[in-house]
Amino acid sequence: MQVSSIGQKPELVYPGMDFKLRLKEEGRYMPEITFGMNSALGDRRFSSEYFALSKRWHDFDFTTGVAWGRLGSAGHLSNPFAVLSSHFSEDRDFSSFDPATPSDWFTGDQIGFFGGVEYFTPLDGLSLKADFNGDAYSAETRQFDFKKPSPWSIGFNYSPTEWASFGASLIGMDKVMARLTFQTNPYKWNTKSYKDTNAFEFDKARSDATWRVLAKEMAEADQINMGKTRIKGSDFSGVVHMNDYEPGTLQIGRVARHLAANAGPEIETITVIPVTNNIRGKSITFSRRDLEQAVAHNQGSPEELWQDIVFNTDTRSISQKATKEKFKFHPELKFSLGEEETTHLYRASLVAETSKQWRHGIYTGAGLRFNVANNLHRMQRFRDYNTNMVRGHEDLFARNRVNLDRAFLSWMKTPLPDFHMAVTAGFLEEMYAGYGGEVLYRPFQSPFAIGAEAWNVYLRDPTMPLAAAFIPGDHFTGHVNMFYDIPDTDITAFTKIGKFIGGDTGVSFGAQTQLNNGLKAKAFINVTDMDNKDVFDSDRNVYAGMNVSIPLGNLKFVPQGSEARVKMEPIGRNDGAILDKPVSLYEVTEPTSYRRLGRNWQEVLN
């Protein structure tokens, strides 16, 4: 909020989302290198990009860096990116009410420097700070009688706990700043998508005979859906039809336990064939002796098992019986920080859904969306409703207390090793119904994957009960999809090139990740060739967003697989619209990918 004095009532809000990415960890002699953005999504007047170097020396922490945008508006040096393109020399208007877009990044005729030092006192949690910044406060000086402070400041920060801190500083000699911060590390969150259960522990002595049926029965009692078993030579193998909320390595490890516990004295290897919705992963062969030593005698580790397992392609029949229906709940908050017509828009809803796996690769799903609260009526002040609407009338969908969110039927299969396909039809998302398909080629030990999808969809009518009727006219949308798993990380970079729902063409690119506790995050940028203008005659062919899913399945009385969803993206945007398809082959194949198995392998003995 911005006012000219502390006694005035704020009338404007300038929300935004910042992020910081560590590019290189601090070494003995080398500083930490960090890239960050302020208001990457949000209001333009606070948008900045920066690179920073940090180095700790005893109780002192030194930082220096260079910034574009607001943090570098003092202009100490010409923008070095201007030699690449004249676009980067264009000045940003920090008094504009337009949202920041990727076209603003690294622009400006000049850049600025910043730096500071922090001293950690003997009092736990208390530190003293002094810094120099490159903010020219141009937006404030243009809009009201604002006296620009000196670029230096001194202050303190106190963190009584790891999740909260309070700080205050004197800026120049006439400005005071105070900040209360709450923070958390998602890696340490205790939420999971599943409820913990105790693993089966088999006897130290091997059984006298091989019990194929008993292994399946014991696995089902452990809530693991094991399919066909087979004995071939000295190998005892079984298919596991994996659920979508427990880690794949946990399910694979439990099936391996049951197979080993019921294998006769002649069996020396245990093989597990993971299958997700009829999509086949590589078979995983364990040394039975290594598995017994780790489970029954506590003389092995997941790392030792990983060194000796063998991956193969298994082409046996994997037909399965129908599974029980699974119910999930997803509270969802969707909001936009940078709308042209208003300060922000939001929509809160609750999705209740069910899904089921049938025989022969058939998968069905259905769900209802209960609209809880929103302020999307603000969209009606300026937006023009017309026959070319793609998502521009989302406020009409939000008016209904209940909508049919999805109701679809899908068929999936792996016809060739590493090549997967899916065909889906029905009510695909809240705003569209239709049919289409997807193919994906994902080599097992390669970080690259490529695929394609094509859909013919029909816009649903929000004025009808449950939005279950269609508006005449169909839309074709399709993309070529490319993925790259960044080595030694949980991050996947992706690119989608093709035709959006509204008929415009362009590209969507970004990154997504899934932490070991099940938390998912995805950031994206959509660029379209559509040259439509917003209500203030500004270009709107580029926009960005970020989605976060927080698992709730381990909470009492909450179904496994439930998650809270937060979507930070423009609301009601017609350009660059992508179908929210109910089935993604990349997500289906992720639990059995080489990267995911390796990073979650610790769960194999749990």
C-alpha positions as CSV (number, residue, x, y, z in Angstrom):
1,M,0.0,0.0,0.0
2,Q,1.3,3.5,-0.8
3,V,0.4,6.8,0.9
4,S,2.2,10.1,1.3
5,S,2.0,10.0,5.1
6,I,1.3,7.5,7.9
7,G,-1.9,9.2,8.8
8,Q,-3.6,8.7,5.4
9,K,-5.8,5.9,4.4
10,P,-4.4,3.7,1.7
11,E,-6.5,3.6,-1.5
12,L,-4.3,1.5,-3.8
13,V,-2.7,-1.9,-3.4
14,Y,0.4,-3.0,-5.3
15,P,0.6,-6.8,-4.8
16,G,3.4,-8.8,-6.3
17,M,5.3,-12.1,-6.1
18,D,9.0,-12.2,-5.6
19,F,11.4,-15.1,-5.9
20,K,15.1,-15.8,-5.5
21,L,17.1,-18.6,-7.0
22,R,20.6,-19.7,-5.8
23,L,22.8,-20.3,-8.8
24,K,25.9,-21.4,-6.9
25,E,26.5,-22.2,-3.3
26,E,29.1,-20.4,-1.2
27,G,32.5,-22.0,-1.1
28,R,35.6,-21.5,1.0
29,Y,36.8,-18.7,-1.2
30,M,33.9,-18.2,-3.7
31,P,30.8,-16.2,-2.8
32,E,27.2,-17.4,-3.3
33,I,25.7,-16.3,-6.6
34,T,22.0,-15.5,-6.5
35,F,19.4,-14.4,-9.1
36,G,16.2,-12.9,-8.0
37,M,13.1,-10.9,-9.2
38,N,10.9,-8.5,-7.3
39,S,7.3,-8.3,-8.5
40,A,8.0,-10.9,-11.2
41,L,4.2,-11.3,-11.1
42,G,2.4,-8.2,-10.0
43,D,2.6,-4.4,-10.3
44,R,5.2,-2.9,-12.6
45,R,6.3,-0.1,-10.3
46,F,8.1,-2.5,-7.9
47,S,9.5,-4.9,-10.5
48,S,13.2,-5.6,-10.5
49,E,15.7,-8.2,-11.6
50,Y,19.1,-8.6,-9.9
51,F,22.2,-10.7,-9.5
52,A,23.8,-10.8,-6.1
53,L,27.1,-12.1,-4.6
54,S,27.2,-13.0,-0.9
55,K,30.1,-14.1,1.3
56,R,30.2,-14.9,5.0
57,W,33.3,-14.0,7.1
58,H,33.1,-15.0,10.8
59,D,30.0,-13.0,12.2
60,F,29.8,-10.8,9.1
61,D,27.8,-11.4,5.9
62,F,28.7,-9.2,2.9
63,T,26.4,-8.7,-0.1
64,T,26.8,-6.8,-3.4
65,G,25.0,-6.9,-6.6
66,V,23.6,-5.3,-9.7
67,A,19.9,-4.6,-10.5
68,W,17.6,-3.7,-13.3
69,G,14.3,-2.0,-12.8
70,R,13.2,-0.4,-9.6
71,L,16.2,-1.5,-7.5
72,G,18.6,-0.2,-10.2
73,S,16.7,3.0,-11.1
74,A,19.4,5.3,-9.7
75,G,21.3,4.5,-12.9
76,H,25.0,3.9,-12.1
77,L,25.9,2.2,-15.4
78,S,24.5,1.7,-18.9
79,N,22.4,-1.5,-19.4
80,P,24.9,-4.1,-20.8
81,F,22.1,-6.0,-22.5
82,A,21.4,-3.0,-24.7
83,V,24.1,-4.3,-27.1
84,L,22.0,-7.4,-27.7
85,S,18.8,-5.5,-28.7
86,S,17.4,-2.0,-28.5
87,H,14.5,-3.6,-26.6
88,F,16.6,-3.7,-23.4
89,S,17.3,0.0,-23.5
90,E,13.6,0.9,-23.3
91,D,12.8,2.6,-20.0
92,R,10.1,1.2,-17.6
93,D,7.4,3.5,-16.5
94,F,7.2,2.9,-12.7
95,S,4.2,5.2,-12.4
96,S,2.2,2.9,-14.7
97,F,-0.6,0.8,-13.3
98,D,0.0,-2.0,-15.8
99,P,1.2,-5.3,-14.5
100,A,4.8,-6.5,-14.9
101,T,5.3,-8.8,-17.9
102,P,8.3,-10.8,-19.2
103,S,8.7,-8.0,-21.8
104,D,9.8,-5.7,-18.9
105,W,12.5,-8.0,-17.6
106,F,16.1,-6.6,-17.8
107,T,14.9,-3.4,-19.5
108,G,16.0,0.2,-18.8
109,D,18.6,2.5,-20.2
110,Q,20.7,2.2,-17.0
111,I,21.2,-0.2,-14.1
112,G,22.2,0.3,-10.5
113,F,24.4,-1.2,-7.8
114,F,23.5,-2.2,-4.3
115,G,25.4,-3.7,-1.4
116,G,25.4,-4.2,2.4
117,V,26.8,-5.9,5.4
118,E,25.1,-7.8,8.2
119,Y,26.6,-8.4,11.7
120,F,25.2,-11.3,13.7
121,T,25.4,-10.3,17.3
122,P,26.1,-12.7,20.3
123,L,22.3,-12.4,21.1
124,D,20.7,-15.3,19.3
125,G,18.5,-14.2,16.4
126,L,19.6,-10.5,16.5
127,S,21.6,-9.0,13.7
128,L,22.6,-5.4,12.7
129,K,22.5,-4.2,9.1
130,A,23.9,-1.4,6.9
131,D,23.3,-1.1,3.2
132,F,23.4,1.1,0.1
133,N,20.6,0.8,-2.6
134,G,20.0,2.0,-6.1
135,D,16.3,2.9,-5.9
136,A,15.6,6.4,-7.3
137,Y,12.0,6.4,-5.9
138,S,10.8,7.9,-9.3
139,A,7.2,6.7,-9.0
140,E,6.7,8.4,-5.6
141,T,8.4,11.7,-6.6
142,R,6.2,12.0,-9.7
143,Q,2.9,11.3,-8.0
144,F,3.1,13.4,-4.8
145,D,5.3,15.5,-2.7
146,F,7.8,12.8,-1.7
147,K,11.2,13.7,-0.4
148,K,13.7,11.2,-1.8
149,P,15.8,9.7,1.0
150,S,19.5,9.1,1.0
151,P,20.6,5.8,-0.5
152,W,22.1,4.4,2.7
153,S,20.3,2.8,5.7
154,I,21.1,1.2,9.0
155,G,18.9,-1.1,11.0
156,F,18.4,-4.4,12.8
157,N,16.6,-7.7,12.3
158,Y,15.4,-10.1,15.1
159,S,14.3,-13.7,14.4
160,P,13.0,-15.3,17.6
161,T,12.1,-18.4,15.6
162,E,13.0,-19.8,12.1
163,W,9.5,-18.9,10.8
164,A,9.1,-15.3,12.0
165,S,11.3,-12.2,12.1
166,F,10.9,-8.4,12.7
167,G,13.2,-5.7,11.4
168,A,13.4,-1.9,11.3
169,S,15.8,0.6,9.8
170,L,16.5,4.3,9.4
171,I,16.7,5.3,5.7
172,G,18.9,8.3,5.3
173,M,18.0,10.7,8.2
174,D,14.3,11.1,7.7
175,K,12.6,7.8,6.7
176,V,11.8,4.8,8.9
177,M,11.0,1.3,7.5
178,A,9.7,-1.6,9.5
179,R,8.9,-5.2,8.3
180,L,7.3,-8.3,9.8
181,T,8.1,-11.5,7.9
182,F,6.7,-15.0,8.1
183,Q,8.6,-17.7,6.2
184,T,8.8,-21.4,5.9
185,N,10.8,-24.1,4.1
186,P,8.5,-26.4,2.1
187,Y,11.1,-29.2,2.3
188,K,10.5,-29.4,6.0
189,W,6.7,-29.5,5.8
190,N,5.1,-32.6,7.4
191,T,2.2,-32.7,5.0
192,K,2.1,-35.7,2.7
193,S,-0.3,-37.0,0.1
194,Y,-0.7,-40.4,2.0
195,K,-1.1,-41.7,5.5
196,D,1.8,-43.6,7.0
197,T,1.5,-47.4,7.5
198,N,3.8,-49.9,8.9
199,A,5.7,-52.1,6.4
200,F,5.4,-55.8,6.4
201,E,8.4,-57.6,7.9
202,F,9.0,-61.2,6.8
203,D,10.8,-63.9,8.7
204,K,14.6,-64.3,8.6
205,A,14.3,-67.8,7.3
206,R,13.2,-68.5,3.8
207,S,9.9,-70.2,3.2
208,D,9.8,-73.9,2.0
209,A,7.7,-73.2,-1.1
210,T,6.7,-70.4,-3.4
211,W,3.2,-69.0,-2.7
212,R,2.2,-66.9,-5.7
213,V,-1.4,-66.3,-4.6
214,L,-0.5,-65.7,-1.0
215,A,1.9,-62.9,-2.1
216,K,-1.0,-61.1,-3.8
217,E,-3.3,-61.6,-0.9
218,M,-0.8,-60.2,1.6
219,A,0.0,-57.2,-0.7
220,E,-3.8,-56.4,-0.9
221,A,-4.0,-56.5,2.9
222,D,-1.2,-54.0,2.8
223,Q,-3.4,-51.9,0.5
224,I,-1.0,-52.5,-2.5
225,N,-2.7,-53.6,-5.7
226,M,-0.6,-56.4,-7.0
227,G,-1.4,-58.0,-10.4
228,K,-0.1,-61.1,-12.1
229,T,2.8,-63.0,-10.6
230,R,5.2,-65.3,-12.5
231,I,8.1,-67.7,-11.8
232,K,10.7,-67.9,-14.5
233,G,13.9,-69.8,-13.6
234,S,15.2,-68.4,-10.3
235,D,13.2,-65.2,-10.7
236,F,9.9,-64.5,-8.9
237,S,8.1,-61.4,-10.4
238,G,4.9,-59.5,-9.9
239,V,3.0,-56.5,-11.4
240,V,2.1,-53.6,-9.1
241,H,-0.7,-51.3,-10.2
242,M,0.4,-48.1,-8.5
243,N,-1.8,-45.5,-7.0
244,D,-1.2,-41.8,-7.6
245,Y,-0.7,-40.6,-4.0
246,E,2.0,-42.8,-2.5
247,P,5.6,-42.6,-3.7
248,G,6.3,-45.1,-6.4
249,T,9.4,-46.4,-4.6
250,L,7.4,-47.2,-1.5
251,Q,4.9,-49.3,-3.4
252,I,7.7,-51.0,-5.4
253,G,9.5,-51.8,-2.1
254,R,6.5,-53.3,-0.4
255,V,5.6,-55.5,-3.4
256,A,9.2,-56.7,-3.4
257,R,8.9,-57.6,0.3
258,H,5.8,-59.7,-0.2
259,L,7.4,-61.5,-3.2
260,A,10.5,-62.3,-1.2
261,A,8.6,-63.4,1.8
262,N,6.7,-66.0,-0.2
263,A,9.4,-67.2,-2.5
264,G,10.8,-70.7,-2.1
265,P,14.4,-71.5,-1.4
266,E,15.4,-71.6,-5.1
267,I,14.4,-68.0,-5.9
268,E,17.4,-65.7,-6.1
269,T,15.9,-62.5,-7.8
270,I,12.7,-60.5,-7.2
271,T,11.3,-58.5,-10.1
272,V,8.6,-55.8,-9.8
273,I,6.9,-54.4,-12.9
274,P,5.3,-51.0,-12.0
275,V,2.2,-49.9,-13.9
276,T,0.2,-46.7,-13.6
277,N,-3.2,-46.5,-15.3
278,N,-2.0,-49.1,-17.8
279,I,1.2,-47.1,-18.5
280,R,4.1,-49.5,-18.1
281,G,7.4,-48.6,-16.4
282,K,10.6,-50.5,-16.6
283,S,10.8,-53.8,-14.6
284,I,13.0,-53.6,-11.5
285,T,15.0,-56.7,-10.5
286,F,16.4,-57.0,-7.0
287,S,18.9,-59.4,-5.6
288,R,16.8,-61.4,-3.1
289,R,19.8,-61.8,-0.8
290,D,20.4,-58.0,-0.7
291,L,16.7,-57.4,0.0
292,E,16.7,-60.0,2.8
293,Q,19.8,-58.5,4.4
294,A,18.4,-55.0,4.3
295,V,14.9,-55.9,5.6
296,A,15.3,-58.9,7.9
297,H,18.8,-58.4,9.2
298,N,19.3,-54.6,9.0
299,Q,22.6,-55.1,7.1
300,G,21.8,-53.1,4.0
301,S,20.7,-49.7,2.8
302,P,18.7,-48.2,-0.1
303,E,21.9,-47.0,-1.7
304,E,23.3,-50.6,-1.7
305,L,20.1,-51.9,-3.2
306,W,20.2,-49.2,-5.9
307,Q,23.7,-50.2,-6.9
308,D,22.7,-53.8,-7.7
309,I,19.2,-53.4,-9.2
310,V,18.6,-54.1,-12.9
311,F,16.2,-52.3,-15.2
312,N,14.6,-54.1,-18.1
313,T,11.7,-54.0,-20.5
314,D,9.0,-56.5,-19.7
315,T,6.3,-57.2,-22.3
316,R,4.0,-59.6,-20.4
317,S,0.3,-59.0,-20.1
318,I,-0.6,-56.5,-17.4
319,S,-4.4,-56.7,-17.4
320,Q,-5.8,-55.7,-14.1
321,K,-9.1,-56.0,-12.2
322,A,-11.1,-52.9,-11.5
323,T,-9.9,-50.9,-8.4
324,K,-12.0,-49.3,-5.7
325,E,-13.2,-45.7,-6.3
326,K,-10.9,-43.1,-4.9
327,F,-12.3,-39.9,-3.4
328,K,-10.3,-36.7,-3.0
329,F,-10.9,-33.1,-1.9
330,H,-9.1,-30.1,-3.3
331,P,-9.6,-26.6,-1.8
332,E,-8.5,-24.2,-4.5
333,L,-7.6,-20.5,-4.4
334,K,-7.1,-18.7,-7.7
335,F,-6.0,-15.1,-7.8
336,S,-4.5,-12.5,-10.1
337,L,-2.1,-9.9,-8.8
338,G,-1.9,-7.7,-11.9
339,E,-5.2,-7.0,-13.6
340,E,-5.7,-3.9,-15.7
341,E,-9.2,-3.1,-14.5
342,T,-8.7,-3.6,-10.7
343,T,-6.1,-4.2,-8.1
344,H,-6.6,-7.9,-7.8
345,L,-9.1,-10.7,-8.5
346,Y,-9.7,-13.9,-6.6
347,R,-11.8,-17.0,-6.6
348,A,-12.1,-19.6,-3.9
349,S,-13.7,-23.0,-4.5
350,L,-13.7,-26.6,-3.3
351,V,-13.4,-29.5,-5.7
352,A,-14.6,-33.0,-4.7
353,E,-13.7,-35.7,-7.2
354,T,-13.6,-39.4,-7.6
355,S,-11.6,-41.7,-10.0
356,K,-11.4,-45.4,-10.8
357,Q,-9.1,-47.7,-12.8
358,W,-10.9,-50.4,-14.8
359,R,-9.7,-53.3,-16.8
360,H,-7.9,-52.9,-20.1
361,G,-6.5,-49.5,-19.4
362,I,-9.8,-47.7,-18.9
363,Y,-9.7,-44.8,-16.4
364,T,-12.6,-42.6,-15.4
365,G,-13.0,-39.5,-13.3
366,A,-15.7,-37.1,-12.2
367,G,-15.9,-34.1,-9.9
368,L,-18.0,-31.2,-8.6
369,R,-16.8,-27.7,-8.0
370,F,-18.4,-25.8,-5.2
371,N,-17.8,-22.0,-5.5
372,V,-17.2,-20.5,-2.1
373,A,-16.3,-16.9,-2.7
374,N,-14.9,-14.5,-5.3
375,N,-14.8,-10.9,-6.5
376,L,-15.0,-11.6,-10.2
377,H,-17.9,-9.2,-10.6
378,R,-15.2,-6.6,-11.0
379,M,-14.5,-8.0,-14.4
380,Q,-17.8,-6.7,-15.7
381,R,-16.8,-3.1,-15.3
382,F,-14.7,-2.9,-18.4
383,R,-14.7,-6.2,-20.2
384,D,-16.8,-6.7,-23.3
385,Y,-18.6,-10.0,-23.5
386,N,-18.7,-11.3,-27.1
387,T,-19.0,-14.4,-29.2
388,N,-15.2,-14.9,-29.2
389,M,-15.0,-15.6,-25.5
390,V,-12.4,-18.3,-24.5
391,R,-12.0,-17.7,-20.8
392,G,-13.1,-14.1,-20.6
393,H,-16.4,-14.9,-18.8
394,E,-15.1,-17.0,-15.9
395,D,-17.1,-14.8,-13.6
396,L,-20.3,-16.3,-15.0
397,F,-19.0,-19.8,-14.1
398,A,-18.1,-18.5,-10.6
399,R,-21.7,-17.3,-10.1
400,N,-23.0,-20.9,-10.0
401,R,-22.9,-22.4,-6.5
402,V,-22.1,-25.8,-8.0
403,N,-20.6,-26.8,-11.4
404,L,-19.6,-30.1,-12.9
405,D,-15.9,-29.8,-12.8
406,R,-15.0,-33.0,-14.8
407,A,-16.6,-36.2,-16.0
408,F,-14.4,-38.1,-18.4
409,L,-13.3,-41.5,-19.7
410,S,-9.7,-42.1,-20.7
411,W,-7.8,-45.1,-22.2
412,M,-4.1,-45.3,-21.8
413,K,-1.5,-47.8,-23.1
414,T,2.3,-48.3,-23.6
415,P,2.3,-49.9,-27.1
416,L,6.1,-49.7,-27.4
417,P,8.9,-49.4,-24.8
418,D,9.1,-45.8,-23.6
419,F,6.3,-44.8,-25.9
420,H,2.9,-44.0,-24.3
421,M,-0.5,-42.9,-25.6
422,A,-3.8,-41.7,-24.1
423,V,-7.3,-40.9,-25.5
424,T,-9.7,-38.9,-23.4
425,A,-13.3,-37.7,-23.9
426,G,-16.0,-36.0,-21.8
427,F,-16.2,-32.9,-19.6
428,L,-12.4,-32.2,-19.6
429,E,-12.4,-29.2,-17.3
430,E,-14.9,-26.7,-15.8
431,M,-15.1,-24.5,-19.0
432,Y,-14.6,-27.1,-21.8
433,A,-15.8,-30.5,-22.9
434,G,-14.6,-32.5,-25.9
435,Y,-12.2,-35.2,-26.9
436,G,-8.6,-35.7,-27.9
437,G,-5.4,-37.6,-27.4
438,E,-1.8,-37.4,-26.4
439,V,1.4,-39.3,-27.2
440,L,4.7,-39.2,-25.3
441,Y,8.1,-40.6,-26.0
442,R,10.1,-40.6,-22.8
443,P,13.4,-42.7,-22.9
444,F,13.9,-44.2,-19.5
445,Q,17.4,-42.9,-18.7
446,S,17.3,-39.8,-20.8
447,P,16.5,-36.3,-19.3
448,F,14.6,-35.5,-22.5
449,A,11.1,-36.3,-23.5
450,I,8.9,-35.2,-26.4
451,G,5.2,-35.6,-27.2
452,A,2.2,-34.1,-28.9
453,E,-1.5,-33.6,-28.1
454,A,-4.6,-32.5,-30.1
455,W,-8.1,-31.7,-28.8
456,N,-11.4,-30.7,-30.2
457,V,-13.3,-28.9,-27.5
458,Y,-16.7,-27.2,-26.9
459,L,-17.2,-24.2,-24.6
460,R,-19.7,-25.0,-21.8
461,D,-22.7,-22.8,-21.0
462,P,-22.3,-21.3,-17.6
463,T,-26.0,-20.2,-17.5
464,M,-27.2,-23.8,-17.5
465,P,-27.4,-26.1,-14.3
466,L,-23.9,-27.5,-13.5
467,A,-22.7,-25.7,-16.7
468,A,-23.4,-29.1,-18.4
469,A,-24.7,-27.7,-21.7
470,F,-22.6,-26.5,-24.7
471,I,-22.4,-23.3,-26.6
472,P,-22.5,-24.0,-30.4
473,G,-19.1,-24.1,-32.1
474,D,-16.0,-26.1,-31.6
475,H,-12.4,-25.2,-31.0
476,F,-9.2,-27.0,-32.0
477,T,-6.1,-26.8,-29.9
478,G,-2.9,-28.8,-30.1
479,H,0.7,-28.6,-29.0
480,V,4.1,-30.2,-29.4
481,N,5.4,-30.8,-25.9
482,M,9.1,-31.0,-24.9
483,F,10.5,-31.7,-21.5
484,Y,14.0,-31.6,-19.9
485,D,14.9,-32.9,-16.5
486,I,17.6,-30.6,-15.1
487,P,20.3,-32.9,-13.7
488,D,20.8,-33.2,-10.0
489,T,17.5,-31.3,-9.3
490,D,13.8,-32.0,-9.0
491,I,13.2,-29.4,-11.7
492,T,11.8,-30.1,-15.1
493,A,11.9,-27.4,-17.8
494,F,9.1,-27.6,-20.5
495,T,8.0,-26.0,-23.7
496,K,4.7,-26.2,-25.5
497,I,4.5,-25.0,-29.1
498,G,1.2,-24.9,-31.0
499,K,-2.3,-23.6,-31.2
500,F,-4.2,-22.3,-28.2
501,I,-7.9,-22.7,-27.6
502,G,-8.8,-19.3,-29.0
503,G,-7.1,-20.0,-32.4
504,D,-4.0,-18.0,-31.7
505,T,-0.6,-19.7,-31.9
506,G,2.4,-19.3,-29.7
507,V,4.5,-21.0,-27.1
508,S,4.3,-21.8,-23.4
509,F,7.5,-22.4,-21.5
510,G,8.4,-22.8,-17.8
511,A,9.5,-25.1,-15.1
512,Q,7.9,-27.5,-12.6
513,T,9.0,-29.5,-9.6
514,Q,7.8,-32.0,-7.0
515,L,9.4,-32.2,-3.6
516,N,9.8,-35.5,-1.7
517,N,6.8,-34.6,0.5
518,G,4.6,-34.3,-2.5
519,L,4.4,-30.5,-2.8
520,K,4.3,-29.4,-6.4
521,A,5.1,-26.1,-8.0
522,K,4.9,-24.9,-11.6
523,A,5.8,-21.5,-13.2
524,F,5.0,-20.7,-16.8
525,I,5.0,-17.9,-19.4
526,N,2.6,-17.9,-22.3
527,V,3.4,-16.0,-25.5
528,T,0.8,-15.6,-28.3
529,D,0.7,-14.0,-31.7
530,M,-2.6,-12.4,-30.9
531,D,-2.2,-8.6,-30.8
532,N,-5.3,-7.8,-28.7
533,K,-5.1,-4.8,-26.4
534,D,-6.4,-4.5,-22.8
535,V,-8.9,-1.8,-21.8
536,F,-6.0,0.7,-21.5
537,D,-4.6,-0.1,-25.0
538,S,-1.6,-2.0,-23.7
539,D,-0.3,-5.2,-25.3
540,R,-1.4,-8.4,-23.6
541,N,0.2,-11.1,-25.8
542,V,2.5,-12.3,-22.9
543,Y,1.5,-13.3,-19.4
544,A,2.9,-15.5,-16.7
545,G,1.7,-17.5,-13.7
546,M,2.6,-19.9,-11.0
547,N,0.7,-22.9,-9.5
548,V,1.4,-24.6,-6.1
549,S,-0.2,-27.8,-4.8
550,I,0.2,-28.6,-1.1
551,P,-0.6,-32.3,-0.2
552,L,-3.2,-32.9,2.6
553,G,-3.6,-36.6,2.4
554,N,-1.9,-37.4,5.7
555,L,-4.4,-35.3,7.7
556,K,-7.0,-37.0,9.8
557,F,-10.4,-37.4,8.1
558,V,-9.0,-36.2,4.8
559,P,-8.8,-38.7,1.9
560,Q,-5.4,-39.7,0.6
561,G,-4.3,-37.8,-2.5
562,S,-6.1,-34.6,-1.5
563,E,-4.3,-31.4,-1.9
564,A,-4.7,-27.6,-1.6
565,R,-4.2,-25.7,-4.8
566,V,-3.0,-22.1,-5.2
567,K,-3.1,-20.6,-8.7
568,M,-1.4,-17.2,-9.3
569,E,-2.3,-16.3,-12.8
570,P,-4.4,-13.9,-14.9
571,I,-8.1,-14.6,-14.7
572,G,-10.4,-14.5,-17.7
573,R,-7.6,-14.2,-20.3
574,N,-8.8,-15.1,-23.8
575,D,-5.3,-15.1,-25.4
576,G,-2.9,-17.9,-24.9
577,A,-5.5,-20.2,-23.2
578,I,-4.4,-23.8,-22.6
579,L,-6.7,-26.7,-21.9
580,D,-6.5,-28.0,-18.3
581,K,-6.6,-31.6,-19.4
582,P,-7.6,-34.3,-16.9
583,V,-4.8,-36.7,-17.8
584,S,-1.1,-35.8,-18.5
585,L,1.1,-38.5,-19.7
586,Y,4.2,-36.8,-18.4
587,E,2.7,-36.8,-14.9
588,V,1.5,-40.4,-15.2
589,T,5.0,-41.6,-16.1
590,E,6.9,-39.4,-13.6
591,P,6.6,-41.8,-10.6
592,T,8.4,-44.6,-12.5
593,S,10.9,-42.4,-14.3
594,Y,14.6,-43.0,-13.7
595,R,15.0,-39.5,-12.1
596,R,12.1,-39.9,-9.7
597,L,13.0,-43.5,-8.7
598,G,16.6,-42.4,-7.9
599,R,15.6,-39.3,-5.9
600,N,12.9,-41.1,-3.9
601,W,14.8,-44.4,-3.5
602,Q,15.1,-44.0,0.3
603,E,11.4,-44.9,0.5
604,V,12.0,-48.4,-0.9
605,L,12.6,-49.9,2.6
606,N,9.9,-48.0,4.4
